[in-house]
């Protein structure tokens, strides 16, 4: 896993980075995304300094990340609830069929 030196451009300025070779494409894609956010802000607020564009872009990116994390948590909670509901339904079904239900032991789980 060798590191590689690359340069990315954000708001017309080059930034040298060291990344793992396998991460180069993703790093370039992320840098392009960040640049797009900053340039978009600058286009609609040309009177603002570059630092303001950077901060606003950082806040927008943090908001996106936070939203995705919340959606992920909600999805995981929903999956957990569905698993619990299905487990109870299966246990009820097994009780009604006369087949003994068995909870896995540590040995069975391996």
TIRO-2110 file (N, C-alpha, C; in Angstrom, 1 decimal):
// TIRO-2110
0.8, -1.2, 0.0, N, 1, A
0.0, 0.0, 0.0, CA, 1, A
0.9, 1.2, 0.0, C, 1, A
1.4, 1.6, -1.2, N, 2, A
2.3, 2.7, -1.3, CA, 2, A
1.5, 4.0, -1.3, C, 2, A
2.1, 5.1, -0.8, N, 3, A
1.5, 6.4, -0.9, CA, 3, A
2.0, 7.0, -2.2, C, 3, A
1.1, 7.9, -2.6, N, 4, A
1.4, 8.6, -3.9, CA, 4, A
1.1, 10.1, -3.7, C, 4, A
1.9, 10.9, -4.3, N, 5, A
1.7, 12.4, -4.2, CA, 5, A
0.8, 12.8, -5.4, C, 5, A
-0.2, 13.6, -5.1, N, 6, A
-1.1, 14.1, -6.1, CA, 6, A
-1.3, 15.6, -5.8, C, 6, A
-1.9, 16.3, -6.8, N, 7, A
-2.3, 17.6, -6.6, CA, 7, A
-3.8, 17.7, -6.9, C, 7, A
-4.5, 18.4, -6.1, N, 8, A
-5.9, 18.7, -6.4, CA, 8, A
-6.1, 20.2, -6.4, C, 8, A
-7.0, 20.7, -7.2, N, 9, A
-7.3, 22.1, -7.3, CA, 9, A
-8.6, 22.4, -6.7, C, 9, A
-8.6, 23.4, -5.8, N, 10, A
-9.9, 23.8, -5.2, CA, 10, A
-9.8, 25.4, -5.2, C, 10, A
-10.9, 25.9, -5.9, N, 11, A
-11.0, 27.4, -6.1, CA, 11, A
-9.7, 28.0, -6.7, C, 11, A
-9.2, 27.3, -7.7, N, 12, A
-8.1, 27.8, -8.4, CA, 12, A
-6.7, 27.6, -7.8, C, 12, A
-6.7, 27.0, -6.6, N, 13, A
-5.4, 26.8, -5.9, CA, 13, A
-5.1, 25.4, -5.8, C, 13, A
-3.9, 25.0, -6.1, N, 14, A
-3.4, 23.6, -6.0, CA, 14, A
-3.0, 23.2, -4.6, C, 14, A
-3.4, 22.0, -4.2, N, 15, A
-3.1, 21.5, -2.9, CA, 15, A
-2.4, 20.2, -3.1, C, 15, A
-1.2, 20.0, -2.6, N, 16, A
-0.5, 18.7, -2.7, CA, 16, A
-1.0, 17.8, -1.6, C, 16, A
-1.3, 16.6, -2.0, N, 17, A
-1.7, 15.6, -1.0, CA, 17, A
-1.0, 14.3, -1.2, C, 17, A
-0.8, 13.5, -0.1, N, 18, A
-0.3, 12.2, -0.2, CA, 18, A
-1.4, 11.2, 0.2, C, 18, A
-1.7, 10.3, -0.8, N, 19, A
-2.8, 9.4, -0.6, CA, 19, A
-2.3, 8.0, -1.0, C, 19, A
-3.0, 7.0, -0.5, N, 20, A
-2.7, 5.6, -0.9, CA, 20, A
-3.1, 5.5, -2.4, C, 20, A
-2.4, 4.8, -3.1, N, 21, A
-2.7, 4.6, -4.6, CA, 21, A
-4.1, 4.3, -4.8, C, 21, A
-4.6, 3.3, -4.0, N, 22, A
-6.0, 2.8, -4.2, CA, 22, A
-7.0, 3.9, -3.9, C, 22, A
-6.6, 5.0, -3.2, N, 23, A
-7.6, 6.0, -2.8, CA, 23, A
-7.5, 7.3, -3.7, C, 23, A
-6.6, 7.2, -4.7, N, 24, A
-6.4, 8.4, -5.5, CA, 24, A
-7.7, 8.9, -6.2, C, 24, A
-8.4, 8.0, -6.9, N, 25, A
-9.6, 8.3, -7.6, CA, 25, A
-10.7, 8.9, -6.7, C, 25, A
-10.9, 8.3, -5.5, N, 26, A
-11.8, 8.8, -4.6, CA, 26, A
-11.4, 10.2, -4.0, C, 26, A
-10.2, 10.4, -3.7, N, 27, A
-9.7, 11.6, -3.2, CA, 27, A
-9.9, 12.7, -4.3, C, 27, A
-9.6, 12.4, -5.5, N, 28, A
-9.9, 13.4, -6.6, CA, 28, A
-11.4, 13.7, -6.7, C, 28, A
-12.2, 12.7, -6.6, N, 29, A
-13.6, 12.9, -6.7, CA, 29, A
-14.1, 13.8, -5.6, C, 29, A
-13.7, 13.5, -4.4, N, 30, A
-14.1, 14.3, -3.2, CA, 30, A
-13.6, 15.8, -3.4, C, 30, A
-12.3, 15.9, -3.8, N, 31, A
-11.8, 17.3, -4.0, CA, 31, A
-12.6, 18.0, -5.0, C, 31, A
-13.0, 17.4, -6.1, N, 32, A
-13.9, 18.0, -7.1, CA, 32, A
-15.2, 18.4, -6.5, C, 32, A
-15.8, 17.5, -5.7, N, 33, A
-17.1, 17.8, -5.1, CA, 33, A
-17.0, 19.0, -4.1, C, 33, A
-15.9, 19.1, -3.3, N, 34, A
-15.7, 20.2, -2.4, CA, 34, A
-15.5, 21.5, -3.3, C, 34, A
-14.7, 21.4, -4.3, N, 35, A
-14.5, 22.5, -5.2, CA, 35, A
-15.8, 23.0, -5.8, C, 35, A
-16.7, 22.1, -6.2, N, 36, A
-18.0, 22.5, -6.8, CA, 36, A
-18.8, 23.2, -5.7, C, 36, A
-18.8, 22.8, -4.5, N, 37, A
-19.6, 23.4, -3.5, CA, 37, A
-19.1, 24.9, -3.2, C, 37, A
-17.8, 25.0, -3.2, N, 38, A
-17.2, 26.3, -2.9, CA, 38, A
-17.4, 27.2, -4.1, C, 38, A
-17.2, 26.7, -5.3, N, 39, A
-17.4, 27.6, -6.5, CA, 39, A
-18.9, 28.0, -6.6, C, 39, A
-19.8, 27.1, -6.3, N, 40, A
-21.2, 27.4, -6.4, CA, 40, A
-21.5, 28.6, -5.4, C, 40, A
-21.0, 28.5, -4.2, N, 41, A
-21.2, 29.6, -3.3, CA, 41, A
-20.6, 30.9, -3.8, C, 41, A
-19.4, 30.8, -4.3, N, 42, A
-18.7, 32.0, -4.8, CA, 42, A
-19.5, 32.6, -6.0, C, 42, A
-20.1, 31.8, -6.8, N, 43, A
-20.8, 32.4, -8.0, CA, 43, A
-22.0, 33.2, -7.5, C, 43, A
-22.7, 32.7, -6.5, N, 44, A
-23.9, 33.4, -6.0, CA, 44, A
-23.5, 34.5, -5.0, C, 44, A
-22.3, 34.5, -4.5, N, 45, A
-21.9, 35.5, -3.4, CA, 45, A
-20.5, 36.0, -3.8, C, 45, A
-20.4, 36.6, -4.9, N, 46, A
-19.0, 37.0, -5.4, CA, 46, A
-18.4, 38.0, -4.5, C, 46, A
-19.1, 38.7, -3.7, N, 47, A
-18.6, 39.7, -2.8, CA, 47, A
-17.9, 39.1, -1.6, C, 47, A
-18.1, 37.9, -1.3, N, 48, A
-17.6, 37.2, -0.1, CA, 48, A
-16.1, 36.7, -0.4, C, 48, A
-15.3, 36.8, 0.7, N, 49, A
-13.9, 36.3, 0.5, CA, 49, A
-13.9, 34.8, 0.5, C, 49, A
-12.8, 34.2, -0.1, N, 50, A
-12.6, 32.8, -0.2, CA, 50, A
-12.8, 32.0, 1.1, C, 50, A
-12.4, 32.6, 2.2, N, 51, A
-12.5, 31.9, 3.5, CA, 51, A
-14.0, 31.7, 3.9, C, 51, A
-14.8, 32.7, 3.6, N, 52, A
-16.2, 32.6, 3.8, CA, 52, A
-16.8, 31.4, 3.0, C, 52, A
-16.4, 31.4, 1.7, N, 53, A
-16.9, 30.3, 0.8, CA, 53, A
-16.4, 28.9, 1.4, C, 53, A
-15.2, 28.9, 1.9, N, 54, A
-14.7, 27.6, 2.5, CA, 54, A
-15.6, 27.2, 3.7, C, 54, A
-15.9, 28.2, 4.5, N, 55, A
-16.6, 27.9, 5.8, CA, 55, A
-18.1, 27.5, 5.4, C, 55, A
-18.7, 28.2, 4.5, N, 56, A
-20.1, 27.9, 4.1, CA, 56, A
-20.1, 26.5, 3.5, C, 56, A
-19.1, 26.2, 2.6, N, 57, A
-19.0, 24.9, 2.0, CA, 57, A
-18.8, 23.8, 3.0, C, 57, A
-18.0, 24.0, 4.0, N, 58, A
-17.8, 23.1, 5.1, CA, 58, A
-19.0, 22.8, 5.9, C, 58, A
-19.8, 23.9, 6.1, N, 59, A
-21.1, 23.7, 6.8, CA, 59, A
-22.1, 22.9, 6.0, C, 59, A
-22.1, 23.2, 4.7, N, 60, A
-23.0, 22.5, 3.8, CA, 60, A
-22.7, 21.0, 3.8, C, 60, A
-21.4, 20.7, 3.7, N, 61, A
-20.9, 19.3, 3.6, CA, 61, A
-21.2, 18.6, 5.0, C, 61, A
-21.0, 19.3, 6.1, N, 62, A
-21.3, 18.7, 7.4, CA, 62, A
-22.8, 18.4, 7.5, C, 62, A
-23.6, 19.3, 7.0, N, 63, A
-25.0, 19.1, 7.0, CA, 63, A
-25.4, 17.8, 6.2, C, 63, A
-24.8, 17.7, 5.0, N, 64, A
-25.1, 16.5, 4.2, CA, 64, A
-24.7, 15.2, 5.0, C, 64, A
-23.5, 15.2, 5.5, N, 65, A
-23.0, 14.1, 6.3, CA, 65, A
-23.9, 13.7, 7.4, C, 65, A
-24.3, 14.7, 8.2, N, 66, A
-25.2, 14.5, 9.3, CA, 66, A
-26.5, 13.9, 8.9, C, 66, A
-27.0, 14.4, 7.8, N, 67, A
-28.3, 13.9, 7.3, CA, 67, A
-28.2, 12.5, 6.9, C, 67, A
-27.1, 12.1, 6.2, N, 68, A
-26.9, 10.7, 5.7, CA, 68, A
-26.7, 9.8, 7.0, C, 68, A
-26.0, 10.3, 8.0, N, 69, A
-25.8, 9.5, 9.2, CA, 69, A
-27.1, 9.2, 9.9, C, 69, A
-28.0, 10.2, 10.0, N, 70, A
-29.3, 10.1, 10.6, CA, 70, A
-30.1, 9.1, 9.8, C, 70, A
-30.1, 9.2, 8.5, N, 71, A
-30.9, 8.3, 7.6, CA, 71, A
-30.4, 6.8, 7.8, C, 71, A
-29.0, 6.7, 8.0, N, 72, A
-28.5, 5.3, 8.2, CA, 72, A
-28.9, 4.8, 9.5, C, 72, A
-28.9, 5.6, 10.6, N, 73, A
-29.3, 5.2, 11.9, CA, 73, A
-30.8, 4.8, 11.9, C, 73, A
-31.6, 5.6, 11.2, N, 74, A
-33.0, 5.2, 11.1, CA, 74, A
-33.3, 3.9, 10.3, C, 74, A
-32.5, 3.7, 9.3, N, 75, A
-32.6, 2.5, 8.5, CA, 75, A
-32.2, 1.3, 9.3, C, 75, A
-31.1, 1.4, 10.1, N, 76, A
-30.6, 0.3, 10.9, CA, 76, A
-31.6, 0.0, 12.0, C, 76, A
-32.2, 1.1, 12.6, N, 77, A
-33.2, 0.8, 13.6, CA, 77, A
-34.4, 0.1, 13.1, C, 77, A
-34.8, 0.5, 11.9, N, 78, A
-36.0, -0.1, 11.2, CA, 78, A
-35.7, -1.6, 10.9, C, 78, A
-34.4, -1.9, 10.5, N, 79, A
-34.0, -3.3, 10.2, CA, 79, A
-34.1, -4.1, 11.5, C, 79, A
-33.5, -3.5, 12.6, N, 80, A
-33.6, -4.2, 13.9, CA, 80, A
-35.0, -4.5, 14.3, C, 80, A
-35.9, -3.5, 14.2, N, 81, A
-37.3, -3.7, 14.6, CA, 81, A
-37.9, -4.8, 13.7, C, 81, A
-37.6, -4.8, 12.4, N, 82, A
-38.2, -5.8, 11.6, CA, 82, A
-37.7, -7.2, 11.9, C, 82, A
-36.4, -7.3, 12.3, N, 83, A
-35.8, -8.6, 12.7, CA, 83, A
-36.5, -9.1, 13.9, C, 83, A
-36.7, -8.2, 14.9, N, 84, A
-37.4, -8.6, 16.1, CA, 84, A
-38.8, -9.0, 15.9, C, 84, A
-39.5, -8.3, 15.0, N, 85, A
-40.9, -8.6, 14.7, CA, 85, A
-41.0, -10.0, 14.0, C, 85, A
-40.1, -10.2, 13.1, N, 86, A
-40.1, -11.5, 12.3, CA, 86, A
-39.7, -12.7, 13.2, C, 86, A
-38.7, -12.4, 14.2, N, 87, A
-38.3, -13.4, 15.1, CA, 87, A
-39.5, -13.9, 16.0, C, 87, A
-40.2, -12.9, 16.5, N, 88, A
-41.4, -13.2, 17.3, CA, 88, A
-42.5, -13.9, 16.5, C, 88, A
-42.7, -13.5, 15.3, N, 89, A
-43.7, -14.2, 14.4, CA, 89, A
-43.2, -15.6, 14.2, C, 89, A
-41.9, -15.8, 13.9, N, 90, A
-41.4, -17.2, 13.7, CA, 90, A
-41.6, -18.1, 14.9, C, 90, A
-41.2, -17.5, 16.1, N, 91, A
-41.4, -18.2, 17.3, CA, 91, A
-42.8, -18.6, 17.6, C, 91, A
-43.7, -17.7, 17.3, N, 92, A
-45.2, -18.0, 17.5, CA, 92, A
-45.6, -19.1, 16.5, C, 92, A
-45.1, -19.0, 15.3, N, 93, A
-45.4, -20.0, 14.3, CA, 93, A
-44.9, -21.4, 14.7, C, 93, A
-43.7, -21.4, 15.2, N, 94, A
-43.1, -22.7, 15.6, CA, 94, A
-43.9, -23.3, 16.8, C, 94, A
-44.3, -22.4, 17.7, N, 95, A
-45.1, -22.9, 18.9, CA, 95, A
-46.4, -23.5, 18.4, C, 95, A
-47.0, -22.9, 17.4, N, 96, A
-48.3, -23.5, 16.9, CA, 96, A
-48.1, -24.7, 16.1, C, 96, A
-46.9, -25.0, 15.6, N, 97, A
-46.7, -26.2, 14.8, CA, 97, A
-46.3, -27.4, 15.6, C, 97, A
-45.9, -27.1, 16.8, N, 98, A
-45.4, -28.2, 17.6, CA, 98, A
-43.9, -28.5, 17.5, C, 98, A
-43.3, -27.7, 16.6, N, 99, A
-41.8, -27.9, 16.4, CA, 99, A
-41.1, -27.1, 17.5, C, 99, A
-40.2, -27.7, 18.3, N, 100, A
-39.6, -26.9, 19.4, CA, 100, A
-38.7, -25.8, 18.8, C, 100, A
-38.8, -24.6, 19.4, N, 101, A
-37.9, -23.6, 18.9, CA, 101, A
-36.7, -23.7, 19.7, C, 101, A
-35.6, -23.4, 19.1, N, 102, A
-34.3, -23.5, 19.7, CA, 102, A
-33.5, -22.2, 19.5, C, 102, A
-33.0, -21.6, 20.6, N, 103, A
-32.2, -20.4, 20.5, CA, 103, A
-30.8, -20.9, 20.3, C, 103, A
-30.1, -20.3, 19.3, N, 104, A
-28.7, -20.7, 19.1, CA, 104, A
-27.8, -20.5, 20.3, C, 104, A
-27.0, -21.5, 20.5, N, 105, A
-26.0, -21.4, 21.6, CA, 105, A
-24.7, -20.9, 20.9, C, 105, A
-23.7, -20.6, 21.7, N, 106, A
-22.4, -20.1, 21.2, CA, 106, A
-21.9, -21.2, 20.3, C, 106, A
-22.0, -22.4, 20.6, N, 107, A
-21.5, -23.5, 19.8, CA, 107, A
-22.2, -23.6, 18.5, C, 107, A
-23.5, -23.4, 18.5, N, 108, A
-24.3, -23.5, 17.2, CA, 108, A
-24.0, -22.3, 16.3, C, 108, A
-23.7, -21.1, 16.9, N, 109, A
-23.5, -20.0, 16.1, CA, 109, A
-22.2, -20.0, 15.3, C, 109, A
-21.2, -20.8, 15.8, N, 110, A
-19.9, -21.0, 15.1, CA, 110, A
-20.1, -21.8, 13.9, C, 110, A
END
